[in-house]
Amino acid sequence: MVFKRLLGALGVGGPTVDTVLGPASVRPGGTLSGQVRLGGGKTDFEIEHITLELVARVEAEHEGGESEGVVAFDRFTVGGGFRLAEGEQRSLPFSVVVPWETPVTELHGQRLGVVLGVRTELSVAGAKDKGDLDELTVSPLPVQEAVLEALGGLGFGFRSADLEYGRIGGTGQRLPFYQEIELLPSPQYAQQVNEIELTFLANPGGMEVVLEAGKRGGFLSPGQDALTRFTVSHEGVQQQDWPSMVDSWMRQLVEHRSSAYGTPMGYGSSAPFGSGHGHETGHHEGRRSGPGMGTAVAAGAAGLAAGVVGGMVAGEVVDEVGDFFEGDEEEEEG
């Protein structure tokens, strides 16, 4: 989806910019390709630089409650340093590598309720304009897909997914936010936990799988969260018994509280958090607030199906990524 806008900083007669992403979705750590198409204005313009910015709608919890804002998590200069003649049409191909921790937005074609965008910034004669915004679709890595399929096969159901501003202590997290996938417990664990929260933190060498279980309380004991982390490799995904491995993770998570399980790394290995807590100051603390925004996403889905998403029915997420980020742009212009 492409949005044409005149370069607002130069008014009517300025150049136009359209960014067209390639038809295939990108994977975390993968290559995003496309073209930036420029249309010349009513006179010649010096194009200083063309920058692509990856942006995401992120939730932040703070003392006053919860707010939402748009966070930029990577920038790429893909062109510039040339004169765009009056009326000239020019297309600039680009190919950039997205961060390994880029959130997943869809699973087997089903949207998860997380929307990312690619925003194009055009700098002309000292004036800058965020002139184009396109939705970014991110598919899971093979190891992420294997974990999710195993969870679906074990009877866990998809509840929702969002992006949380903050850091998970004791991990190698690099972005200022993380993706949290909320799962309904399988019947086997339904009496012990309210929900499971899953976070993937991928890197070139492998992936950290962070799991948290909201535990149900007993007659004399309150409910308590349990959290742990496992490290897996990108290699040999097809040779692993994922259902057995993921089931063992869940048993450890439910049976033990936030405790160290040892430090060996590899398939199915677990690693402790430095303070015995997953997030730096507790799972729902240590997050900063972002700019206040109205909620733009209603993400409802049920069931991790047919391998993963059997019966997953996405609610109204967004019809246009432009509408999704509209509030952010209005605040910036104001």
FIGU-890679 format. One line per 8 residues: number of its first residue (from 1); for each residue x, y, z of N, C-alpha, C. Coordinates in Angstrom, 2 decimals. Example, Ala and Ser with C-alpha at 12.3 -4.5 7.8 and 13.67 -1.06 7.14 Angstrom:
BEGIN
1) 13.19/-5.69/7.80/12.30/-4.50/7.80/13.20/-3.30/7.80  12.85/-2.25/7.08/13.67/-1.06/7.14/12.90/0.03/7.87
This chain:
BEGIN
1) 0.85/-1.16/0.00/0.00/0.00/0.00/0.89/1.22/0.00  0.58/2.19/-0.85/1.45/3.34/-1.06/0.67/4.61/-0.83  1.26/5.59/-0.17/0.62/6.86/0.11/1.43/7.97/-0.52  0.84/8.71/-1.48/1.53/9.81/-2.12/1.27/11.09/-1.33  2.34/11.86/-1.13/2.19/13.15/-0.48/3.15/14.13/-1.12  2.69/15.34/-1.36/3.61/16.38/-1.78/4.56/16.67/-0.64  5.76/17.07/-0.97/6.72/17.42/0.07/6.19/18.64/0.79  5.59/18.42/1.97/4.90/19.47/2.69/5.77/20.66/3.01
9) 7.05/20.42/3.30/7.93/21.52/3.68/8.15/22.48/2.53  7.92/22.02/1.28/8.15/22.89/0.13/6.85/23.35/-0.52  5.72/22.82/-0.06/4.44/23.24/-0.58/4.13/22.66/-1.95  3.09/23.18/-2.56/2.66/22.71/-3.88/3.78/22.91/-4.88  3.98/21.91/-5.72/5.05/22.01/-6.71/6.31/21.30/-6.31  6.34/20.77/-5.08/7.51/20.03/-4.64/7.52/18.62/-5.18  8.61/17.89/-5.03/8.67/16.51/-5.51/7.77/15.59/-4.70  7.41/14.46/-5.27/6.64/13.45/-4.57/7.51/12.22/-4.35
17) 7.16/11.42/-3.35/7.90/10.21/-3.06/6.94/9.08/-2.77  7.17/7.94/-3.41/6.43/6.70/-3.16/7.46/5.62/-2.86  7.27/4.91/-1.77/8.12/3.76/-1.49/7.30/2.50/-1.70  7.79/1.63/-2.55/7.10/0.39/-2.88/7.95/-0.78/-2.39  7.44/-1.51/-1.42/8.16/-2.66/-0.89/7.96/-3.87/-1.77  8.93/-4.79/-1.74/8.81/-6.02/-2.50/7.62/-6.83/-2.05  7.10/-7.71/-2.91/5.88/-8.46/-2.59/6.07/-9.49/-1.48  7.27/-9.98/-1.28/7.49/-11.03/-0.29/7.70/-10.42/1.09
25) 7.20/-11.12/2.10/7.43/-10.67/3.47/8.90/-10.88/3.83  9.36/-10.16/4.83/10.74/-10.30/5.28/10.75/-11.08/6.59  11.87/-11.71/6.91/12.03/-12.40/8.17/13.00/-11.61/9.05  12.93/-11.78/10.37/13.89/-11.11/11.24/15.33/-11.41/10.80  16.14/-10.36/10.72/17.51/-10.52/10.26/17.64/-10.68/8.77  16.52/-10.61/8.04/16.52/-10.79/6.60/16.62/-9.49/5.84  16.56/-9.62/4.52/16.74/-8.47/3.62/15.40/-7.94/3.14  15.21/-6.65/3.31/14.01/-5.96/2.82/14.38/-5.20/1.56
33) 13.66/-5.48/0.49/13.95/-4.84/-0.80/12.75/-4.06/-1.29  13.01/-3.14/-2.18/11.94/-2.34/-2.77/12.50/-1.22/-3.60  11.65/-0.24/-3.88/12.04/0.91/-4.68/11.47/2.18/-4.08  12.25/3.24/-4.12/11.76/4.57/-3.79/11.56/5.31/-5.12  10.34/5.68/-5.40/10.00/6.34/-6.67/9.78/7.83/-6.43  10.56/8.63/-7.12/10.49/10.08/-6.98/9.86/10.70/-8.21  9.03/11.72/-7.98/8.46/12.49/-9.06/8.91/13.94/-8.94  9.51/14.46/-9.98/10.02/15.83/-9.95/8.91/16.86/-9.81
41) 9.23/17.98/-9.19/8.27/19.05/-8.99/8.26/20.04/-10.14  7.88/21.27/-9.85/7.75/22.29/-10.88/9.05/23.03/-11.15  10.07/22.61/-10.46/11.41/23.14/-10.70/12.42/22.07/-10.29  13.68/22.31/-10.53/14.69/21.34/-10.12/14.88/21.39/-8.60  15.19/20.23/-8.01/15.45/20.15/-6.57/16.71/19.33/-6.32  17.47/19.75/-5.32/18.63/18.99/-4.87/18.16/18.01/-3.78  18.25/16.74/-4.07/17.87/15.71/-3.10/19.09/15.40/-2.24  19.04/15.82/-0.98/20.19/15.64/-0.10/20.31/14.20/0.38
49) 19.22/13.65/0.89/19.25/12.25/1.24/17.84/11.68/1.30  17.76/10.36/1.13/16.51/9.61/1.25/16.75/8.56/2.32  15.94/8.60/3.36/16.14/7.71/4.51/14.89/6.88/4.75  15.09/5.60/4.98/14.00/4.71/5.40/14.10/4.51/6.90  12.96/4.58/7.57/12.90/4.43/9.02/11.91/3.33/9.36  12.35/2.33/10.13/11.44/1.29/10.59/10.78/1.76/11.88  9.45/1.72/11.92/8.71/2.23/13.07/7.70/1.20/13.55  7.33/1.30/14.82/6.40/0.35/15.42/5.54/1.06/16.45
57) 4.31/0.65/16.57/3.44/1.13/17.65/3.73/0.30/18.89  4.10/0.96/19.98/4.57/0.28/21.18/3.77/0.75/22.39  3.48/-0.18/23.30/2.80/0.15/24.54/3.84/0.37/25.64  3.54/1.29/26.56/4.43/1.55/27.68/3.61/1.66/28.95  4.05/0.96/29.99/3.39/1.05/31.29/4.18/1.97/32.20  3.46/2.78/32.97/4.10/3.72/33.90/3.16/3.94/35.07  3.57/4.79/35.99/2.78/4.98/37.21/1.37/5.47/36.92  1.23/6.28/35.89/-0.09/6.82/35.57/-0.97/5.88/34.78
65) -0.45/4.71/34.43/-1.25/3.77/33.66/-0.48/3.27/32.46  -1.10/3.29/31.30/-0.50/2.78/30.08/-0.72/3.75/28.94  0.28/3.93/28.11/0.15/4.79/26.94/0.76/4.10/25.74  0.50/4.64/24.55/1.03/4.08/23.32/1.75/5.15/22.53  2.75/4.76/21.81/3.48/5.71/20.98/4.17/5.00/19.85  4.72/5.76/18.92/5.44/5.20/17.78/6.93/5.29/18.06  7.63/4.16/17.93/9.06/4.09/18.19/9.77/3.72/16.89  10.79/4.51/16.52/11.65/4.17/15.39/12.75/3.25/15.89
73) 12.96/2.10/15.22/13.95/1.15/15.71/15.07/0.85/14.73  15.09/1.49/13.56/16.25/1.43/12.68/16.09/2.45/11.56  17.22/2.91/11.02/17.22/3.89/9.93/18.27/3.50/8.90  17.94/3.73/7.62/18.84/3.41/6.53/18.82/4.55/5.52  19.97/5.07/5.15/20.05/6.04/4.06/20.21/5.26/2.76  19.28/5.44/1.84/19.26/4.62/0.63/19.52/5.43/-0.64  19.76/6.73/-0.51/20.03/7.55/-1.68/20.22/8.99/-1.31  20.55/9.80/-2.31/20.74/11.22/-2.09/21.97/11.74/-2.83
81) 22.15/13.06/-2.73/23.30/13.67/-3.38/23.13/13.81/-4.89  21.92/14.11/-5.34/21.70/14.30/-6.77/20.61/15.34/-7.00  20.54/15.83/-8.25/19.53/16.81/-8.64/18.37/16.09/-9.32  17.16/16.35/-8.83/15.95/15.82/-9.45/15.37/16.92/-10.34  15.42/16.69/-11.64/15.00/17.72/-12.59/13.49/17.91/-12.55  13.05/19.04/-13.06/11.62/19.35/-13.12/10.88/18.26/-13.88  9.87/17.68/-13.23/9.05/16.67/-13.86/9.72/15.31/-14.04  10.93/15.15/-13.59/11.65/13.89/-13.79/11.05/12.76/-12.94
89) 11.01/11.57/-13.48/10.59/10.38/-12.75/11.83/9.51/-12.53  12.11/9.19/-11.27/13.29/8.40/-10.97/12.94/7.31/-9.95  13.48/6.12/-10.17/13.24/5.01/-9.25/14.57/4.54/-8.70  14.67/4.46/-7.36/15.90/4.05/-6.69/15.67/2.72/-5.97  16.24/1.64/-6.46/16.10/0.35/-5.75/16.90/0.36/-4.46  16.43/-0.39/-3.47/17.17/-0.49/-2.22/17.08/-1.91/-1.69  18.01/-2.25/-0.84/18.04/-3.55/-0.18/18.72/-3.35/1.17  17.99/-3.55/2.26/18.51/-3.32/3.60/18.22/-4.54/4.48
97) 19.03/-4.72/5.50/18.86/-5.84/6.42/18.17/-5.35/7.69  17.05/-5.95/8.04/16.28/-5.53/9.22/16.87/-6.18/10.46  16.65/-5.61/11.64/17.21/-6.17/12.87/16.71/-7.60/13.14  17.52/-8.39/13.81/17.14/-9.74/14.16/15.94/-9.77/15.12  15.80/-8.74/15.93/14.69/-8.70/16.89/13.42/-8.07/16.32  13.39/-7.83/15.03/12.18/-7.27/14.41/10.98/-8.16/14.75  9.89/-7.59/15.27/8.73/-8.40/15.67/8.08/-9.12/14.48  7.48/-10.24/14.78/6.74/-11.00/13.78/5.32/-10.45/13.70
105) 4.82/-10.20/12.49/3.48/-9.62/12.32/2.45/-10.61/11.80  2.91/-11.75/11.26/1.94/-12.72/10.73/2.49/-14.12/10.85  1.55/-15.07/10.83/1.89/-16.48/10.95/1.02/-17.26/9.98  1.64/-17.87/8.97/0.90/-18.59/7.93/-0.20/-17.71/7.33  0.12/-16.44/7.08/-0.83/-15.52/6.46/-1.84/-14.91/7.41  -1.85/-15.31/8.67/-2.78/-14.76/9.66/-2.08/-13.66/10.44  -2.72/-12.51/10.54/-2.11/-11.38/11.23/-2.21/-11.57/12.73  -1.15/-11.15/13.43/-1.07/-11.32/14.87/-1.50/-10.08/15.64
113) -1.79/-8.99/14.96/-2.21/-7.78/15.66/-1.10/-6.80/15.91  0.10/-7.07/15.41/1.24/-6.16/15.53/1.48/-5.54/14.16  1.54/-4.22/14.10/1.73/-3.54/12.83/3.01/-2.72/12.86  3.86/-2.95/11.87/5.09/-2.20/11.70/5.00/-1.37/10.43  5.80/-0.34/10.34/5.78/0.50/9.16/7.17/0.87/8.69  7.28/1.18/7.40/8.49/1.73/6.81/8.17/3.16/6.39  8.81/4.11/7.03/8.54/5.52/6.77/9.70/6.10/5.98  9.38/6.82/4.90/10.40/7.40/4.04/10.56/8.88/4.33
121) 11.79/9.29/4.56/12.10/10.70/4.82/12.90/11.24/3.65  12.43/12.33/3.08/13.09/12.98/1.96/13.62/14.32/2.43  14.91/14.54/2.22/15.54/15.80/2.63/15.92/16.59/1.38  15.32/17.78/1.26/15.52/18.62/0.09/15.82/20.04/0.55  16.97/20.54/0.15/17.34/21.93/0.44/17.17/22.27/1.92  17.59/21.35/2.78/17.53/21.61/4.21/16.20/21.33/4.85  15.17/21.04/4.06/13.85/20.72/4.61/13.64/19.21/4.56  13.00/18.68/5.62/12.75/17.25/5.69/11.26/16.98/5.70
129) 10.87/15.89/5.06/9.46/15.52/5.06/9.34/14.00/5.13  8.55/13.53/6.07/8.24/12.10/6.15/7.10/11.84/5.17  7.46/11.62/3.92/6.48/11.69/2.86/5.78/10.41/2.48  6.15/9.28/3.04/5.54/8.03/2.61/5.59/7.04/3.76  4.54/6.24/3.90/4.48/5.26/4.97/3.86/3.98/4.45  4.55/2.88/4.62/4.10/1.60/4.10/4.14/0.55/5.19  3.19/-0.35/5.17/3.15/-1.41/6.17/4.23/-2.45/5.89  4.88/-2.92/6.96/5.93/-3.93/6.86/5.39/-5.25/7.40
137) 5.44/-6.29/6.58/5.01/-7.63/7.00/6.23/-8.49/7.30  6.23/-9.08/8.49/7.37/-9.88/8.93/6.89/-11.29/9.27  7.47/-12.29/8.63/7.15/-13.69/8.89/8.16/-14.27/9.88  7.78/-15.33/10.58/8.69/-15.89/11.59/9.87/-16.63/10.97  10.96/-16.67/11.72/12.08/-17.52/11.38/11.67/-18.98/11.52  12.36/-19.90/10.86/12.01/-21.32/11.00/11.96/-21.80/12.45  12.89/-21.35/13.29/12.89/-21.79/14.67/11.72/-21.19/15.45  11.34/-19.96/15.13/10.16/-19.36/15.77/8.90/-20.11/15.36
145) 8.82/-20.42/14.08/7.65/-21.14/13.58/7.56/-22.53/14.22  8.71/-23.18/14.41/8.72/-24.51/15.02/8.21/-24.47/16.46  8.61/-23.46/17.21/8.15/-23.32/18.59/6.65/-23.07/18.63  6.16/-22.18/17.77/4.74/-21.86/17.75/3.91/-23.06/17.30  4.40/-23.81/16.33/3.68/-24.99/15.89/3.61/-26.03/17.01  4.70/-26.16/17.74/4.70/-27.11/18.86/3.70/-26.69/19.92  3.63/-25.41/20.21/2.68/-24.91/21.19/1.24/-25.19/20.74  0.98/-24.96/19.46/-0.35/-25.24/18.94/-0.69/-26.71/19.04
153) 0.28/-27.56/18.71/0.05/-28.99/18.78/-0.17/-29.49/20.20  0.40/-28.77/21.17/0.25/-29.15/22.58/-1.04/-28.60/23.20  -1.79/-27.84/22.42/-3.09/-27.36/22.91/-3.11/-25.94/23.43  -2.01/-25.19/23.26/-2.01/-23.79/23.68/-2.72/-22.95/22.62  -3.44/-21.93/23.05/-4.19/-21.09/22.14/-3.67/-19.68/22.10  -3.74/-19.06/20.94/-3.29/-17.68/20.78/-4.32/-16.72/21.38  -3.88/-15.79/22.22/-4.76/-14.77/22.78/-4.53/-13.43/22.13  -3.30/-12.94/22.14/-3.00/-11.63/21.56/-1.49/-11.47/21.44
161) -1.08/-10.43/20.75/0.34/-10.09/20.65/0.46/-8.58/20.66  1.48/-8.08/21.35/1.72/-6.64/21.34/3.20/-6.38/21.53  3.57/-5.10/21.48/4.94/-4.68/21.68/5.02/-3.88/22.96  5.94/-4.23/23.83/6.08/-3.60/25.14/7.38/-2.81/25.19  7.29/-1.54/25.60/8.48/-0.71/25.73/9.21/-1.10/27.02  10.51/-1.35/26.92/11.29/-1.76/28.08/12.25/-2.86/27.71  12.98/-3.34/28.68/13.98/-4.37/28.44/13.78/-5.55/29.38  14.16/-6.72/28.92/14.09/-7.93/29.72/15.48/-8.17/30.29
169) 15.60/-8.07/31.59/16.90/-8.20/32.23/17.52/-9.57/32.03  18.85/-9.62/31.93/19.56/-10.87/31.81/19.56/-11.47/30.43  19.07/-10.74/29.44/19.04/-11.24/28.06/19.95/-10.36/27.20  20.10/-10.75/25.95/20.89/-9.96/25.01/20.05/-8.98/24.20  18.88/-8.61/24.71/17.98/-7.73/23.98/18.67/-6.45/23.53  18.42/-6.03/22.29/19.05/-4.84/21.72/18.06/-3.72/21.42  16.84/-4.07/20.99/15.85/-3.03/20.69/15.28/-2.48/22.00  14.70/-1.27/21.97/14.13/-0.68/23.19/12.77/-1.24/23.56
177) 12.28/-2.22/22.82/11.00/-2.86/23.11/11.10/-4.34/22.76  10.12/-5.11/23.17/10.10/-6.54/22.86/8.67/-6.95/22.54  8.56/-8.01/21.75/7.24/-8.54/21.39/6.80/-9.55/22.43  5.55/-9.43/22.85/5.00/-10.35/23.83/3.79/-11.04/23.21  3.86/-12.36/23.11/2.76/-13.16/22.57/2.07/-13.84/23.74  0.81/-13.54/23.94/0.06/-14.12/25.06/-0.69/-15.36/24.59  -0.54/-16.43/25.35/-1.15/-17.71/24.99/-2.09/-18.18/26.09  -3.16/-18.81/25.68/-4.04/-19.50/26.63/-3.42/-20.83/26.96
185) -3.41/-21.25/28.22/-2.76/-22.52/28.59/-3.51/-23.70/27.99  -2.77/-24.75/27.74/-3.39/-25.99/27.28/-4.19/-26.59/28.44  -5.12/-27.49/28.15/-5.91/-28.09/29.23/-5.05/-28.70/30.33  -3.88/-29.20/29.98/-2.99/-29.83/30.95/-2.55/-28.86/32.05  -2.42/-27.57/31.68/-1.90/-26.58/32.63/-2.95/-25.54/33.04  -4.18/-25.70/32.58/-5.20/-24.68/32.79/-5.51/-24.45/34.27  -5.32/-25.48/35.11/-5.60/-25.33/36.53/-4.44/-24.69/37.28  -3.29/-24.57/36.62/-2.10/-24.05/37.29/-1.73/-22.64/36.87
193) -2.03/-22.27/35.63/-1.64/-20.94/35.15/-2.81/-20.27/34.44  -2.81/-18.94/34.51/-3.83/-18.16/33.80/-3.48/-17.98/32.33  -2.20/-17.70/32.08/-1.76/-17.47/30.72/-0.25/-17.68/30.64  0.22/-17.83/29.41/1.65/-17.93/29.13/2.02/-16.74/28.26  3.12/-16.07/28.59/3.63/-14.98/27.77/4.96/-15.40/27.16  5.06/-15.24/25.85/6.21/-15.73/25.09/6.89/-14.58/24.38  8.22/-14.51/24.48/9.00/-13.50/23.78/10.17/-14.17/23.08  10.36/-13.83/21.80/11.51/-14.29/21.03/12.53/-13.15/20.94
201) 13.79/-13.45/21.24/14.88/-12.50/21.06/15.92/-13.16/20.17  15.81/-12.92/18.87/16.70/-13.57/17.91/17.99/-12.79/17.76  19.03/-13.50/17.38/20.32/-12.90/17.05/20.97/-13.78/16.00  22.10/-13.36/15.41/22.69/-14.17/14.33/23.03/-15.59/14.74  23.37/-15.83/16.00/23.79/-17.15/16.43/22.69/-18.05/16.92  21.51/-17.51/17.18/20.43/-18.33/17.72/19.29/-17.47/18.21  18.58/-17.97/19.21/17.41/-17.24/19.68/17.15/-17.56/21.15  16.87/-16.52/21.91/16.42/-16.69/23.29/14.90/-16.77/23.30
209) 14.38/-17.76/23.98/12.93/-17.92/24.15/12.63/-17.61/25.61  11.92/-16.52/25.85/11.58/-16.10/27.21/10.13/-16.48/27.47  9.90/-17.23/28.53/8.56/-17.69/28.87/8.18/-17.23/30.27  6.97/-16.74/30.41/6.45/-16.36/31.72/5.06/-16.95/31.88  4.81/-17.53/33.05/3.50/-18.10/33.35/2.89/-17.34/34.50  1.68/-16.84/34.30/0.91/-16.25/35.38/0.26/-17.37/36.17  0.76/-17.65/37.36/0.31/-18.82/38.12/-0.95/-18.54/38.92  -1.82/-19.52/38.96/-3.03/-19.40/39.77/-2.69/-19.59/41.24
217) -3.38/-18.88/42.10/-3.17/-19.02/43.54/-3.99/-20.15/44.12  -3.53/-20.66/45.26/-4.26/-21.70/45.96/-5.10/-21.10/47.08  -5.65/-21.98/47.92/-6.52/-21.53/49.01/-5.77/-20.64/50.00  -4.52/-20.98/50.28/-3.72/-20.22/51.24/-2.55/-19.50/50.60  -2.39/-19.60/49.31/-1.24/-18.97/48.67/-1.70/-18.13/47.48  -1.11/-16.94/47.32/-1.48/-16.08/46.21/-0.91/-16.59/44.90  -1.45/-16.13/43.80/-0.89/-16.46/42.50/0.48/-15.81/42.36  1.34/-16.42/41.55/2.68/-15.90/41.41/3.19/-16.19/40.01
225) 3.95/-15.22/39.46/4.49/-15.41/38.13/5.76/-16.24/38.19  5.96/-17.07/37.20/7.21/-17.83/37.05/7.76/-17.51/35.68  9.07/-17.34/35.59/9.66/-16.92/34.33/11.01/-17.58/34.14  11.29/-17.98/32.90/12.60/-18.55/32.59/12.91/-18.31/31.12  14.12/-18.69/30.75/14.62/-18.42/29.40/15.33/-19.65/28.87  15.16/-19.93/27.57/15.83/-21.04/26.92/16.52/-20.51/25.66  17.64/-21.11/25.31/18.39/-20.67/24.13/18.42/-21.80/23.11  18.08/-21.47/21.86/18.08/-22.46/20.79/18.88/-21.92/19.61
233) 19.24/-22.81/18.71/20.04/-22.46/17.54/19.16/-22.35/16.31  19.67/-21.64/15.29/18.98/-21.59/14.01/19.24/-22.85/13.19  20.25/-23.60/13.59/20.65/-24.78/12.80/19.88/-26.03/13.26  19.69/-26.93/12.32/19.10/-28.23/12.64/17.67/-28.18/13.11  16.91/-27.20/12.65/15.52/-27.05/13.11/14.69/-28.28/12.77  14.90/-28.82/11.58/14.08/-29.95/11.12/14.39/-31.25/11.88  15.53/-31.31/12.54/15.92/-32.54/13.20/15.49/-32.60/14.67  14.87/-31.55/15.16/14.52/-31.50/16.58/13.10/-32.00/16.85
241) 12.92/-32.60/18.01/11.59/-33.02/18.47/11.00/-31.84/19.25  10.44/-30.89/18.52/9.97/-29.65/19.14/8.83/-29.86/20.13  7.84/-30.70/19.84/6.77/-30.89/20.84/7.31/-31.35/22.19  8.24/-32.31/22.18/8.79/-32.80/23.45/9.60/-31.71/24.14  10.39/-30.98/23.35/11.22/-29.95/23.93/10.39/-28.83/24.55  9.41/-28.34/23.78/8.58/-27.25/24.27/7.76/-27.70/25.48  7.29/-28.94/25.46/6.55/-29.46/26.60/7.43/-29.50/27.86  8.70/-29.84/27.68/9.60/-29.86/28.84/9.83/-28.44/29.36
249) 9.89/-27.46/28.44/10.00/-26.06/28.88/8.81/-25.68/29.75  7.63/-26.05/29.28/6.42/-25.67/30.01/6.36/-26.34/31.38  6.80/-27.59/31.45/6.80/-28.26/32.75/7.74/-27.56/33.72  8.92/-27.19/33.24/9.86/-26.47/34.09/9.29/-25.13/34.52  8.67/-24.44/33.59/8.13/-23.12/33.87/7.05/-23.18/34.94  6.16/-24.15/34.83/5.04/-24.25/35.75/5.47/-24.82/37.10  6.38/-25.78/37.07/6.76/-26.45/38.32/7.72/-25.63/39.17  8.47/-24.76/38.54/9.46/-23.98/39.28/9.16/-22.49/39.16
257) 9.55/-21.75/40.17/9.40/-20.30/40.10/10.60/-19.73/39.37  10.75/-18.45/39.41/11.83/-17.80/38.66/13.17/-18.15/39.29  13.70/-19.33/38.92/14.96/-19.78/39.50/15.91/-20.18/38.39  17.17/-20.29/38.73/18.18/-20.66/37.74/18.10/-22.15/37.48  18.20/-22.50/36.19/18.15/-23.91/35.82/19.48/-24.41/35.28  20.51/-23.62/35.39/21.79/-24.02/34.81/22.10/-23.18/33.60  23.32/-23.25/33.11/23.75/-22.32/32.09/24.16/-22.92/30.76  24.16/-24.23/30.53/24.59/-24.74/29.23/23.68/-24.22/28.13
265) 24.24/-23.91/26.98/23.47/-23.40/25.86/23.33/-24.49/24.80  22.27/-24.42/24.04/22.04/-25.39/22.97/20.56/-25.64/22.87  20.16/-26.63/22.14/18.74/-26.92/22.00/18.14/-27.32/23.34  17.11/-26.59/23.72/16.39/-26.93/24.92/17.11/-26.56/26.20  18.26/-25.93/26.13/18.95/-25.57/27.36/18.34/-24.33/27.96  18.45/-24.19/29.25/17.89/-23.01/29.91/19.01/-22.22/30.54  18.72/-20.94/30.78/19.73/-20.08/31.38/19.07/-19.19/32.40  19.75/-18.89/33.50/19.15/-18.08/34.54/19.21/-16.60/34.23
273) 18.34/-15.84/34.84/18.42/-14.39/34.78/19.30/-13.92/35.93  20.01/-12.84/35.69/20.97/-12.36/36.66/20.40/-12.14/38.05  19.18/-11.62/38.15/18.62/-11.29/39.46/17.55/-12.27/39.89  17.31/-13.29/39.08/16.22/-14.20/39.39/14.89/-13.67/38.89  14.90/-12.53/38.19/13.70/-11.96/37.61/13.94/-11.82/36.12  12.88/-11.94/35.34/13.03/-11.83/33.90/13.29/-10.42/33.47  12.46/-9.50/33.88/12.64/-8.12/33.48/13.41/-7.40/34.56  14.04/-6.30/34.18/15.01/-5.69/35.07/14.45/-5.33/36.43
281) 13.21/-4.90/36.49/12.63/-4.55/37.79/11.30/-5.25/37.97  11.23/-6.49/37.49/9.95/-7.22/37.55/9.30/-7.14/36.19  8.46/-8.10/35.87/7.97/-8.23/34.51/7.18/-7.02/34.04  6.44/-6.37/34.91/5.61/-5.27/34.45/6.12/-3.93/34.96  7.41/-3.86/35.24/7.98/-2.60/35.67/9.16/-2.26/34.79  9.77/-1.09/35.04/10.96/-0.71/34.32/10.68/-0.29/32.90  9.45/0.08/32.56/9.12/0.53/31.22/8.88/2.02/31.23  9.25/2.66/30.14/9.05/4.10/30.07/7.78/4.40/29.29
289) 7.23/5.55/29.57/6.00/5.91/28.86/6.37/6.53/27.52  5.47/6.35/26.56/5.63/6.98/25.26/4.58/8.04/25.10  4.55/8.72/23.94/3.54/9.74/23.71/2.14/9.14/23.78  1.21/9.86/24.38/-0.14/9.33/24.50/-0.82/9.23/23.16  -1.35/8.07/22.85/-2.04/7.86/21.58/-3.32/7.09/21.83  -4.29/7.26/20.97/-5.50/6.47/21.05/-5.20/5.06/20.56  -5.87/4.09/21.11/-5.63/2.72/20.69/-6.13/2.53/19.27  -5.23/2.04/18.39/-5.58/1.92/16.98/-5.72/0.48/16.55
297) -5.43/-0.46/17.44/-5.48/-1.86/17.04/-6.41/-2.64/17.95  -7.32/-3.37/17.36/-8.12/-4.32/18.14/-7.69/-5.70/17.68  -6.83/-6.34/18.45/-6.29/-7.62/18.03/-6.97/-8.72/18.79  -7.78/-9.48/18.12/-8.40/-10.61/18.77/-8.18/-11.83/17.93  -7.70/-12.89/18.51/-7.53/-14.11/17.75/-7.64/-15.27/18.70  -8.07/-16.39/18.17/-8.21/-17.55/19.04/-7.63/-18.76/18.37  -6.83/-19.46/19.09/-6.32/-20.74/18.67/-5.05/-20.66/17.86  -4.01/-21.34/18.24/-2.80/-21.50/17.43/-3.05/-22.76/16.61
305) -3.26/-22.72/15.35/-3.92/-23.79/14.65/-3.14/-24.63/13.69  -3.84/-25.54/13.04/-3.39/-26.44/11.98/-1.90/-26.46/11.88  -1.28/-26.87/12.71/0.12/-26.74/12.94/0.29/-25.60/13.87  -0.23/-24.45/13.58/-0.11/-23.34/14.49/-1.41/-22.63/14.62  -1.94/-22.13/13.54/-3.03/-21.20/13.66/-4.35/-21.78/13.30  -4.60/-23.04/13.57/-5.87/-23.63/13.20/-7.00/-22.90/13.85  -7.81/-22.23/13.09/-8.94/-21.52/13.66/-8.59/-20.15/14.16  -7.41/-19.66/13.85/-7.07/-18.31/14.30/-7.87/-17.31/13.50
313) -8.62/-16.48/14.18/-9.45/-15.49/13.51/-9.02/-14.12/13.97  -8.31/-13.42/13.12/-7.82/-12.09/13.50/-8.98/-11.12/13.51  -9.01/-10.28/14.54/-10.01/-9.24/14.60/-9.59/-8.09/13.71  -10.29/-6.99/13.78/-9.91/-5.84/12.99/-8.62/-5.30/13.53  -7.58/-5.43/12.75/-6.29/-4.92/13.18/-6.16/-3.49/12.70  -5.92/-3.29/11.42/-5.95/-1.98/10.81/-6.20/-2.17/9.33  -6.96/-1.25/8.74/-7.18/-1.30/7.31/-6.08/-0.57/6.56  -5.54/0.46/7.17/-4.48/1.23/6.54/-3.42/1.56/7.55
321) -2.17/1.27/7.18/-1.09/1.63/8.09/-1.01/3.14/8.25  -1.46/3.89/7.24/-1.46/5.35/7.34/-2.36/5.81/8.47  -3.54/5.20/8.62/-4.43/5.55/9.72/-3.81/5.17/11.05  -3.08/4.07/11.05/-2.50/3.55/12.28/-1.52/4.53/12.91  -0.70/5.18/12.06/0.32/6.09/12.57/-0.10/7.56/12.44  -1.33/7.81/12.06/-1.78/9.17/11.79/-1.58/10.08/12.99  -1.93/9.61/14.19/-1.79/10.44/15.37/-0.37/10.87/15.62  0.58/9.98/15.36/1.98/10.30/15.58/2.43/11.41/14.65
329) 2.02/11.33/13.38/2.45/12.35/12.43/1.82/13.69/12.76  0.56/13.67/13.21/-0.10/14.94/13.55/0.62/15.61/14.71  1.05/14.83/15.71/1.75/15.42/16.84/3.08/16.02/16.41  3.80/15.31/15.49/5.06/15.82/15.03/4.89/17.12/14.26  3.84/17.17/13.42/3.62/18.37/12.63/3.20/19.53/13.53  2.51/19.18/14.65/2.07/20.23/15.57/3.22/20.81/16.33
